Structures are given as C-alpha cells and as structure tokens.
Amino acid sequence: MLNELQAGLAKLADEHTQAQLTPLDIYQKDDAKHLTFRLHITRHDKTMVNAEVNQLLDQLASRAQTAFGATRL
C-alpha cells in the first residue's frame, strides 16, 4: 500500500510541492487492519490551506480504495 500511495503522491505533486509519506503503525483486530501514515507536505510557492491538504488526502484515499478496498477514517 505504501508504494501505491507514494506513486499517487508523486502524480499529485507538482514542481512547487515536496511530499514525504512514512508508515507509522499497523494495528490488526479480527479481520480489520488499520494502517497509520505520516504525511509531510511542503509547498514552496505559497501557504497551503486546509481545503488543499484535505483534497490531496481525499485523492490518496480514493486511490487506496480503488487498489485495495481501503477506507479513510
């Protein structure tokens, strides 16, 4: 999943954006597996607002859902 999300992040970022995705934790209970990632994102030409960051996260979550059936909590 990390590779898929990093590939998606590379497609979404432009020449002004630097982003790094790091896995933090895996928690499994019964049949559910929860993955936690840390996203560091820097925009060099302007300050990003919450709506821009949330849109990026939504696009990454959509990619994870398509590839793995994952949901964003």
PDB file with one MODEL, atoms N, CA, C and O in Angstrom:
MODEL        1
ATOM      1  N   MET A   1       0.824  -1.179   0.000  1.00  0.00           N
ATOM      2  CA  MET A   1       0.000   0.000   0.000  1.00  0.00           C
ATOM      3  C   MET A   1       0.874   1.251   0.000  1.00  0.00           C
ATOM      4  O   MET A   1       0.549   2.239  -0.658  1.00  0.00           O
ATOM      5  N   LEU A   2       1.973   1.210   0.730  1.00  0.00           N
ATOM      6  CA  LEU A   2       2.863   2.367   0.770  1.00  0.00           C
ATOM      7  C   LEU A   2       3.332   2.749  -0.630  1.00  0.00           C
ATOM      8  O   LEU A   2       3.323   3.926  -0.988  1.00  0.00           O
ATOM      9  N   ASN A   3       3.739   1.762  -1.419  1.00  0.00           N
ATOM     10  CA  ASN A   3       4.208   2.045  -2.780  1.00  0.00           C
ATOM     11  C   ASN A   3       3.110   2.672  -3.629  1.00  0.00           C
ATOM     12  O   ASN A   3       3.371   3.594  -4.402  1.00  0.00           O
ATOM     13  N   GLU A   4       1.895   2.180  -3.491  1.00  0.00           N
ATOM     14  CA  GLU A   4       0.757   2.719  -4.247  1.00  0.00           C
ATOM     15  C   GLU A   4       0.479   4.170  -3.851  1.00  0.00           C
ATOM     16  O   GLU A   4       0.246   5.018  -4.713  1.00  0.00           O
ATOM     17  N   LEU A   5       0.504   4.450  -2.555  1.00  0.00           N
ATOM     18  CA  LEU A   5       0.250   5.813  -2.088  1.00  0.00           C
ATOM     19  C   LEU A   5       1.377   6.767  -2.484  1.00  0.00           C
ATOM     20  O   LEU A   5       1.122   7.919  -2.836  1.00  0.00           O
ATOM     21  N   GLN A   6       2.609   6.295  -2.427  1.00  0.00           N
ATOM     22  CA  GLN A   6       3.727   7.135  -2.842  1.00  0.00           C
ATOM     23  C   GLN A   6       3.664   7.442  -4.335  1.00  0.00           C
ATOM     24  O   GLN A   6       3.985   8.554  -4.756  1.00  0.00           O
ATOM     25  N   ALA A   7       3.254   6.468  -5.132  1.00  0.00           N
ATOM     26  CA  ALA A   7       3.097   6.701  -6.568  1.00  0.00           C
ATOM     27  C   ALA A   7       1.994   7.727  -6.817  1.00  0.00           C
ATOM     28  O   ALA A   7       2.139   8.604  -7.668  1.00  0.00           O
ATOM     29  N   GLY A   8       0.904   7.617  -6.080  1.00  0.00           N
ATOM     30  CA  GLY A   8      -0.184   8.589  -6.209  1.00  0.00           C
ATOM     31  C   GLY A   8       0.248   9.977  -5.787  1.00  0.00           C
ATOM     32  O   GLY A   8      -0.114  10.967  -6.422  1.00  0.00           O
ATOM     33  N   LEU A   9       1.016  10.050  -4.724  1.00  0.00           N
ATOM     34  CA  LEU A   9       1.513  11.335  -4.238  1.00  0.00           C
ATOM     35  C   LEU A   9       2.444  11.974  -5.258  1.00  0.00           C
ATOM     36  O   LEU A   9       2.406  13.188  -5.457  1.00  0.00           O
ATOM     37  N   ALA A  10       3.271  11.179  -5.899  1.00  0.00           N
ATOM     38  CA  ALA A  10       4.181  11.693  -6.928  1.00  0.00           C
ATOM     39  C   ALA A  10       3.405  12.268  -8.110  1.00  0.00           C
ATOM     40  O   ALA A  10       3.820  13.264  -8.702  1.00  0.00           O
ATOM     41  N   LYS A  11       2.276  11.641  -8.455  1.00  0.00           N
ATOM     42  CA  LYS A  11       1.459  12.150  -9.563  1.00  0.00           C
ATOM     43  C   LYS A  11       0.729  13.431  -9.186  1.00  0.00           C
ATOM     44  O   LYS A  11       0.501  14.289 -10.039  1.00  0.00           O
ATOM     45  N   LEU A  12       0.361  13.567  -7.917  1.00  0.00           N
ATOM     46  CA  LEU A  12      -0.406  14.738  -7.481  1.00  0.00           C
ATOM     47  C   LEU A  12       0.475  15.956  -7.214  1.00  0.00           C
ATOM     48  O   LEU A  12       0.021  17.093  -7.344  1.00  0.00           O
ATOM     49  N   ALA A  13       1.727  15.722  -6.843  1.00  0.00           N
ATOM     50  CA  ALA A  13       2.631  16.828  -6.520  1.00  0.00           C
ATOM     51  C   ALA A  13       3.147  17.480  -7.803  1.00  0.00           C
ATOM     52  O   ALA A  13       3.317  16.824  -8.831  1.00  0.00           O
ATOM     53  N   ASP A  14       3.385  18.767  -7.713  1.00  0.00           N
ATOM     54  CA  ASP A  14       3.964  19.478  -8.856  1.00  0.00           C
ATOM     55  C   ASP A  14       5.368  19.964  -8.483  1.00  0.00           C
ATOM     56  O   ASP A  14       5.912  19.565  -7.453  1.00  0.00           O
ATOM     57  N   GLU A  15       5.949  20.823  -9.323  1.00  0.00           N
ATOM     58  CA  GLU A  15       7.327  21.266  -9.092  1.00  0.00           C
ATOM     59  C   GLU A  15       7.481  22.141  -7.849  1.00  0.00           C
ATOM     60  O   GLU A  15       8.601  22.350  -7.383  1.00  0.00           O
ATOM     61  N   HIS A  16       6.371  22.658  -7.301  1.00  0.00           N
ATOM     62  CA  HIS A  16       6.427  23.503  -6.106  1.00  0.00           C
ATOM     63  C   HIS A  16       6.146  22.726  -4.827  1.00  0.00           C
ATOM     64  O   HIS A  16       6.223  23.287  -3.734  1.00  0.00           O
ATOM     65  N   THR A  17       5.823  21.451  -4.949  1.00  0.00           N
ATOM     66  CA  THR A  17       5.393  20.667  -3.802  1.00  0.00           C
ATOM     67  C   THR A  17       6.390  19.560  -3.495  1.00  0.00           C
ATOM     68  O   THR A  17       6.817  18.817  -4.379  1.00  0.00           O
ATOM     69  N   GLN A  18       6.742  19.469  -2.243  1.00  0.00           N
ATOM     70  CA  GLN A  18       7.599  18.386  -1.762  1.00  0.00           C
ATOM     71  C   GLN A  18       6.788  17.601  -0.746  1.00  0.00           C
ATOM     72  O   GLN A  18       6.241  18.185   0.189  1.00  0.00           O
ATOM     73  N   ALA A  19       6.700  16.289  -0.911  1.00  0.00           N
ATOM     74  CA  ALA A  19       5.888  15.464  -0.017  1.00  0.00           C
ATOM     75  C   ALA A  19       6.623  14.189   0.334  1.00  0.00           C
ATOM     76  O   ALA A  19       7.337  13.615  -0.489  1.00  0.00           O
ATOM     77  N   GLN A  20       6.436  13.751   1.585  1.00  0.00           N
ATOM     78  CA  GLN A  20       7.040  12.514   2.056  1.00  0.00           C
ATOM     79  C   GLN A  20       6.002  11.760   2.875  1.00  0.00           C
ATOM     80  O   GLN A  20       5.380  12.330   3.772  1.00  0.00           O
ATOM     81  N   LEU A  21       5.818  10.502   2.575  1.00  0.00           N
ATOM     82  CA  LEU A  21       4.859   9.645   3.264  1.00  0.00           C
ATOM     83  C   LEU A  21       5.634   8.569   4.020  1.00  0.00           C
ATOM     84  O   LEU A  21       6.464   7.865   3.443  1.00  0.00           O
ATOM     85  N   THR A  22       5.354   8.450   5.316  1.00  0.00           N
ATOM     86  CA  THR A  22       6.063   7.499   6.163  1.00  0.00           C
ATOM     87  C   THR A  22       5.065   6.607   6.889  1.00  0.00           C
ATOM     88  O   THR A  22       4.127   7.118   7.500  1.00  0.00           O
ATOM     89  N   PRO A  23       5.238   5.283   6.840  1.00  0.00           N
ATOM     90  CA  PRO A  23       4.355   4.414   7.614  1.00  0.00           C
ATOM     91  C   PRO A  23       4.702   4.503   9.097  1.00  0.00           C
ATOM     92  O   PRO A  23       5.877   4.523   9.464  1.00  0.00           O
ATOM     93  N   LEU A  24       3.665   4.555   9.958  1.00  0.00           N
ATOM     94  CA  LEU A  24       3.889   4.670  11.392  1.00  0.00           C
ATOM     95  C   LEU A  24       3.472   3.425  12.159  1.00  0.00           C
ATOM     96  O   LEU A  24       4.198   2.967  13.042  1.00  0.00           O
ATOM     97  N   ASP A  25       2.298   2.872  11.826  1.00  0.00           N
ATOM     98  CA  ASP A  25       1.761   1.810  12.665  1.00  0.00           C
ATOM     99  C   ASP A  25       0.829   0.904  11.861  1.00  0.00           C
ATOM    100  O   ASP A  25       0.186   1.333  10.903  1.00  0.00           O
ATOM    101  N   ILE A  26       0.777  -0.345  12.274  1.00  0.00           N
ATOM    102  CA  ILE A  26      -0.206  -1.301  11.765  1.00  0.00           C
ATOM    103  C   ILE A  26      -0.884  -1.908  12.982  1.00  0.00           C
ATOM    104  O   ILE A  26      -0.224  -2.431  13.880  1.00  0.00           O
ATOM    105  N   TYR A  27      -2.203  -1.833  13.000  1.00  0.00           N
ATOM    106  CA  TYR A  27      -2.985  -2.411  14.081  1.00  0.00           C
ATOM    107  C   TYR A  27      -4.008  -3.341  13.462  1.00  0.00           C
ATOM    108  O   TYR A  27      -4.759  -2.949  12.570  1.00  0.00           O
ATOM    109  N   GLN A  28      -4.033  -4.584  13.943  1.00  0.00           N
ATOM    110  CA  GLN A  28      -4.980  -5.541  13.390  1.00  0.00           C
ATOM    111  C   GLN A  28      -5.842  -6.105  14.505  1.00  0.00           C
ATOM    112  O   GLN A  28      -5.347  -6.551  15.540  1.00  0.00           O
ATOM    113  N   LYS A  29      -7.148  -6.073  14.264  1.00  0.00           N
ATOM    114  CA  LYS A  29      -8.102  -6.651  15.194  1.00  0.00           C
ATOM    115  C   LYS A  29      -9.140  -7.400  14.371  1.00  0.00           C
ATOM    116  O   LYS A  29      -9.777  -6.831  13.485  1.00  0.00           O
ATOM    117  N   ASP A  30      -9.300  -8.671  14.672  1.00  0.00           N
ATOM    118  CA  ASP A  30     -10.202  -9.536  13.924  1.00  0.00           C
ATOM    119  C   ASP A  30      -9.805  -9.513  12.442  1.00  0.00           C
ATOM    120  O   ASP A  30      -8.665  -9.828  12.103  1.00  0.00           O
ATOM    121  N   ASP A  31     -10.734  -9.144  11.569  1.00  0.00           N
ATOM    122  CA  ASP A  31     -10.440  -9.124  10.135  1.00  0.00           C
ATOM    123  C   ASP A  31     -10.057  -7.743   9.620  1.00  0.00           C
ATOM    124  O   ASP A  31      -9.801  -7.578   8.427  1.00  0.00           O
ATOM    125  N   ALA A  32     -10.014  -6.753  10.502  1.00  0.00           N
ATOM    126  CA  ALA A  32      -9.712  -5.382  10.077  1.00  0.00           C
ATOM    127  C   ALA A  32      -8.251  -5.041  10.379  1.00  0.00           C
ATOM    128  O   ALA A  32      -7.726  -5.358  11.446  1.00  0.00           O
ATOM    129  N   LYS A  33      -7.623  -4.394   9.421  1.00  0.00           N
ATOM    130  CA  LYS A  33      -6.247  -3.942   9.588  1.00  0.00           C
ATOM    131  C   LYS A  33      -6.238  -2.431   9.422  1.00  0.00           C
ATOM    132  O   LYS A  33      -6.762  -1.909   8.438  1.00  0.00           O
ATOM    133  N   HIS A  34      -5.647  -1.725  10.380  1.00  0.00           N
ATOM    134  CA  HIS A  34      -5.573  -0.267  10.356  1.00  0.00           C
ATOM    135  C   HIS A  34      -4.115   0.141  10.144  1.00  0.00           C
ATOM    136  O   HIS A  34      -3.232  -0.272  10.894  1.00  0.00           O
ATOM    137  N   LEU A  35      -3.878   0.942   9.133  1.00  0.00           N
ATOM    138  CA  LEU A  35      -2.542   1.445   8.842  1.00  0.00           C
ATOM    139  C   LEU A  35      -2.508   2.933   9.115  1.00  0.00           C
ATOM    140  O   LEU A  35      -3.439   3.656   8.761  1.00  0.00           O
ATOM    141  N   THR A  36      -1.444   3.392   9.741  1.00  0.00           N
ATOM    142  CA  THR A  36      -1.272   4.816  10.021  1.00  0.00           C
ATOM    143  C   THR A  36      -0.043   5.317   9.270  1.00  0.00           C
ATOM    144  O   THR A  36       1.026   4.710   9.323  1.00  0.00           O
ATOM    145  N   PHE A  37      -0.217   6.431   8.574  1.00  0.00           N
ATOM    146  CA  PHE A  37       0.874   7.048   7.823  1.00  0.00           C
ATOM    147  C   PHE A  37       1.038   8.490   8.276  1.00  0.00           C
ATOM    148  O   PHE A  37       0.077   9.129   8.707  1.00  0.00           O
ATOM    149  N   ARG A  38       2.255   8.994   8.177  1.00  0.00           N
ATOM    150  CA  ARG A  38       2.519  10.421   8.414  1.00  0.00           C
ATOM    151  C   ARG A  38       2.851  11.056   7.070  1.00  0.00           C
ATOM    152  O   ARG A  38       3.689  10.552   6.321  1.00  0.00           O
ATOM    153  N   LEU A  39       2.193  12.153   6.778  1.00  0.00           N
ATOM    154  CA  LEU A  39       2.434  12.885   5.540  1.00  0.00           C
ATOM    155  C   LEU A  39       3.050  14.238   5.873  1.00  0.00           C
ATOM    156  O   LEU A  39       2.449  15.054   6.573  1.00  0.00           O
ATOM    157  N   HIS A  40       4.248  14.462   5.365  1.00  0.00           N
ATOM    158  CA  HIS A  40       4.897  15.778   5.446  1.00  0.00           C
ATOM    159  C   HIS A  40       4.773  16.382   4.057  1.00  0.00           C
ATOM    160  O   HIS A  40       5.243  15.807   3.075  1.00  0.00           O
ATOM    161  N   ILE A  41       4.141  17.538   3.983  1.00  0.00           N
ATOM    162  CA  ILE A  41       3.974  18.188   2.684  1.00  0.00           C
ATOM    163  C   ILE A  41       4.361  19.657   2.807  1.00  0.00           C
ATOM    164  O   ILE A  41       3.956  20.352   3.739  1.00  0.00           O
ATOM    165  N   THR A  42       5.145  20.102   1.853  1.00  0.00           N
ATOM    166  CA  THR A  42       5.611  21.484   1.825  1.00  0.00           C
ATOM    167  C   THR A  42       5.346  22.048   0.445  1.00  0.00           C
ATOM    168  O   THR A  42       5.638  21.418  -0.571  1.00  0.00           O
ATOM    169  N   ARG A  43       4.797  23.225   0.428  1.00  0.00           N
ATOM    170  CA  ARG A  43       4.564  23.940  -0.823  1.00  0.00           C
ATOM    171  C   ARG A  43       5.497  25.148  -0.810  1.00  0.00           C
ATOM    172  O   ARG A  43       5.428  25.963   0.109  1.00  0.00           O
ATOM    173  N   HIS A  44       6.364  25.277  -1.809  1.00  0.00           N
ATOM    174  CA  HIS A  44       7.401  26.306  -1.803  1.00  0.00           C
ATOM    175  C   HIS A  44       6.952  27.645  -2.391  1.00  0.00           C
ATOM    176  O   HIS A  44       7.644  28.650  -2.228  1.00  0.00           O
ATOM    177  N   ASP A  45       5.822  27.672  -3.061  1.00  0.00           N
ATOM    178  CA  ASP A  45       5.398  28.924  -3.684  1.00  0.00           C
ATOM    179  C   ASP A  45       4.254  29.612  -2.954  1.00  0.00           C
ATOM    180  O   ASP A  45       3.950  30.769  -3.244  1.00  0.00           O
ATOM    181  N   LYS A  46       3.608  28.917  -2.005  1.00  0.00           N
ATOM    182  CA  LYS A  46       2.511  29.526  -1.252  1.00  0.00           C
ATOM    183  C   LYS A  46       2.214  28.694  -0.018  1.00  0.00           C
ATOM    184  O   LYS A  46       2.709  27.575   0.117  1.00  0.00           O
ATOM    185  N   THR A  47       1.418  29.233   0.869  1.00  0.00           N
ATOM    186  CA  THR A  47       0.965  28.502   2.043  1.00  0.00           C
ATOM    187  C   THR A  47      -0.271  27.697   1.678  1.00  0.00           C
ATOM    188  O   THR A  47      -1.225  28.235   1.117  1.00  0.00           O
ATOM    189  N   MET A  48      -0.257  26.427   1.992  1.00  0.00           N
ATOM    190  CA  MET A  48      -1.410  25.577   1.698  1.00  0.00           C
ATOM    191  C   MET A  48      -2.487  25.793   2.763  1.00  0.00           C
ATOM    192  O   MET A  48      -2.177  25.993   3.938  1.00  0.00           O
ATOM    193  N   VAL A  49      -3.728  25.752   2.352  1.00  0.00           N
ATOM    194  CA  VAL A  49      -4.846  25.859   3.282  1.00  0.00           C
ATOM    195  C   VAL A  49      -5.429  24.461   3.501  1.00  0.00           C
ATOM    196  O   VAL A  49      -5.146  23.535   2.742  1.00  0.00           O
ATOM    197  N   ASN A  50      -6.243  24.322   4.543  1.00  0.00           N
ATOM    198  CA  ASN A  50      -6.815  23.030   4.902  1.00  0.00           C
ATOM    199  C   ASN A  50      -7.533  22.361   3.729  1.00  0.00           C
ATOM    200  O   ASN A  50      -7.411  21.151   3.537  1.00  0.00           O
ATOM    201  N   ALA A  51      -8.268  23.130   2.957  1.00  0.00           N
ATOM    202  CA  ALA A  51      -9.032  22.561   1.843  1.00  0.00           C
ATOM    203  C   ALA A  51      -8.106  21.898   0.825  1.00  0.00           C
ATOM    204  O   ALA A  51      -8.448  20.851   0.275  1.00  0.00           O
ATOM    205  N   GLU A  52      -6.949  22.487   0.568  1.00  0.00           N
ATOM    206  CA  GLU A  52      -5.996  21.908  -0.382  1.00  0.00           C
ATOM    207  C   GLU A  52      -5.401  20.601   0.150  1.00  0.00           C
ATOM    208  O   GLU A  52      -5.266  19.627  -0.590  1.00  0.00           O
ATOM    209  N   VAL A  53      -5.055  20.587   1.412  1.00  0.00           N
ATOM    210  CA  VAL A  53      -4.491  19.387   2.016  1.00  0.00           C
ATOM    211  C   VAL A  53      -5.542  18.284   2.070  1.00  0.00           C
ATOM    212  O   VAL A  53      -5.249  17.130   1.758  1.00  0.00           O
ATOM    213  N   ASN A  54      -6.761  18.633   2.465  1.00  0.00           N
ATOM    214  CA  ASN A  54      -7.832  17.637   2.525  1.00  0.00           C
ATOM    215  C   ASN A  54      -8.153  17.066   1.150  1.00  0.00           C
ATOM    216  O   ASN A  54      -8.447  15.877   1.025  1.00  0.00           O
ATOM    217  N   GLN A  55      -8.100  17.896   0.130  1.00  0.00           N
ATOM    218  CA  GLN A  55      -8.336  17.416  -1.231  1.00  0.00           C
ATOM    219  C   GLN A  55      -7.257  16.404  -1.624  1.00  0.00           C
ATOM    220  O   GLN A  55      -7.564  15.374  -2.224  1.00  0.00           O
ATOM    221  N   LEU A  56      -6.016  16.688  -1.294  1.00  0.00           N
ATOM    222  CA  LEU A  56      -4.921  15.767  -1.574  1.00  0.00           C
ATOM    223  C   LEU A  56      -5.124  14.446  -0.828  1.00  0.00           C
ATOM    224  O   LEU A  56      -4.948  13.373  -1.406  1.00  0.00           O
ATOM    225  N   LEU A  57      -5.494  14.523   0.452  1.00  0.00           N
ATOM    226  CA  LEU A  57      -5.740  13.314   1.236  1.00  0.00           C
ATOM    227  C   LEU A  57      -6.911  12.516   0.676  1.00  0.00           C
ATOM    228  O   LEU A  57      -6.867  11.286   0.644  1.00  0.00           O
ATOM    229  N   ASP A  58      -7.955  13.207   0.236  1.00  0.00           N
ATOM    230  CA  ASP A  58      -9.110  12.528  -0.363  1.00  0.00           C
ATOM    231  C   ASP A  58      -8.714  11.792  -1.642  1.00  0.00           C
ATOM    232  O   ASP A  58      -9.179  10.680  -1.890  1.00  0.00           O
ATOM    233  N   GLN A  59      -7.864  12.406  -2.444  1.00  0.00           N
ATOM    234  CA  GLN A  59      -7.416  11.769  -3.684  1.00  0.00           C
ATOM    235  C   GLN A  59      -6.562  10.542  -3.394  1.00  0.00           C
ATOM    236  O   GLN A  59      -6.675   9.529  -4.085  1.00  0.00           O
ATOM    237  N   LEU A  60      -5.702  10.625  -2.372  1.00  0.00           N
ATOM    238  CA  LEU A  60      -4.899   9.467  -1.991  1.00  0.00           C
ATOM    239  C   LEU A  60      -5.783   8.357  -1.431  1.00  0.00           C
ATOM    240  O   LEU A  60      -5.568   7.181  -1.725  1.00  0.00           O
ATOM    241  N   ALA A  61      -6.777   8.728  -0.626  1.00  0.00           N
ATOM    242  CA  ALA A  61      -7.704   7.738  -0.066  1.00  0.00           C
ATOM    243  C   ALA A  61      -8.498   7.061  -1.174  1.00  0.00           C
ATOM    244  O   ALA A  61      -8.751   5.858  -1.112  1.00  0.00           O
ATOM    245  N   SER A  62      -8.886   7.814  -2.171  1.00  0.00           N
ATOM    246  CA  SER A  62      -9.613   7.249  -3.305  1.00  0.00           C
ATOM    247  C   SER A  62      -8.745   6.240  -4.052  1.00  0.00           C
ATOM    248  O   SER A  62      -9.229   5.196  -4.489  1.00  0.00           O
ATOM    249  N   ARG A  63      -7.483   6.554  -4.189  1.00  0.00           N
ATOM    250  CA  ARG A  63      -6.543   5.644  -4.855  1.00  0.00           C
ATOM    251  C   ARG A  63      -6.399   4.352  -4.044  1.00  0.00           C
ATOM    252  O   ARG A  63      -6.372   3.262  -4.615  1.00  0.00           O
ATOM    253  N   ALA A  64      -6.306   4.472  -2.713  1.00  0.00           N
ATOM    254  CA  ALA A  64      -6.193   3.295  -1.847  1.00  0.00           C
ATOM    255  C   ALA A  64      -7.474   2.461  -1.880  1.00  0.00           C
ATOM    256  O   ALA A  64      -7.427   1.232  -1.819  1.00  0.00           O
ATOM    257  N   GLN A  65      -8.604   3.136  -1.977  1.00  0.00           N
ATOM    258  CA  GLN A  65      -9.864   2.417  -2.041  1.00  0.00           C
ATOM    259  C   GLN A  65      -9.971   1.639  -3.357  1.00  0.00           C
ATOM    260  O   GLN A  65     -10.412   0.490  -3.365  1.00  0.00           O
ATOM    261  N   THR A  66      -9.580   2.249  -4.440  1.00  0.00           N
ATOM    262  CA  THR A  66      -9.633   1.585  -5.741  1.00  0.00           C
ATOM    263  C   THR A  66      -8.686   0.381  -5.778  1.00  0.00           C
ATOM    264  O   THR A  66      -9.051  -0.685  -6.274  1.00  0.00           O
ATOM    265  N   ALA A  67      -7.476   0.556  -5.256  1.00  0.00           N
ATOM    266  CA  ALA A  67      -6.467  -0.504  -5.345  1.00  0.00           C
ATOM    267  C   ALA A  67      -6.669  -1.616  -4.320  1.00  0.00           C
ATOM    268  O   ALA A  67      -6.410  -2.784  -4.609  1.00  0.00           O
ATOM    269  N   PHE A  68      -7.136  -1.249  -3.106  1.00  0.00           N
ATOM    270  CA  PHE A  68      -7.159  -2.225  -2.016  1.00  0.00           C
ATOM    271  C   PHE A  68      -8.503  -2.351  -1.303  1.00  0.00           C
ATOM    272  O   PHE A  68      -8.658  -3.213  -0.438  1.00  0.00           O
ATOM    273  N   GLY A  69      -9.470  -1.516  -1.645  1.00  0.00           N
ATOM    274  CA  GLY A  69     -10.737  -1.522  -0.931  1.00  0.00           C
ATOM    275  C   GLY A  69     -10.625  -0.857   0.422  1.00  0.00           C
ATOM    276  O   GLY A  69     -11.466  -1.080   1.294  1.00  0.00           O
ATOM    277  N   ALA A  70      -9.593  -0.038   0.613  1.00  0.00           N
ATOM    278  CA  ALA A  70      -9.335   0.626   1.897  1.00  0.00           C
ATOM    279  C   ALA A  70     -10.234   1.848   2.065  1.00  0.00           C
ATOM    280  O   ALA A  70     -10.665   2.454   1.084  1.00  0.00           O
ATOM    281  N   THR A  71     -10.510   2.201   3.314  1.00  0.00           N
ATOM    282  CA  THR A  71     -11.287   3.399   3.619  1.00  0.00           C
ATOM    283  C   THR A  71     -10.482   4.312   4.518  1.00  0.00           C
ATOM    284  O   THR A  71      -9.657   3.853   5.307  1.00  0.00           O
ATOM    285  N   ARG A  72     -10.722   5.596   4.399  1.00  0.00           N
ATOM    286  CA  ARG A  72     -10.054   6.592   5.226  1.00  0.00           C
ATOM    287  C   ARG A  72     -10.910   6.857   6.453  1.00  0.00           C
ATOM    288  O   ARG A  72     -12.103   7.139   6.338  1.00  0.00           O
ATOM    289  N   LEU A  73     -10.306   6.765   7.614  1.00  0.00           N
ATOM    290  CA  LEU A  73     -11.027   7.037   8.866  1.00  0.00           C
ATOM    291  C   LEU A  73     -10.695   8.404   9.388  1.00  0.00           C
ATOM    292  O   LEU A  73     -11.208   8.807  10.432  1.00  0.00           O
TER     293      LEU A  73
ENDMDL
END
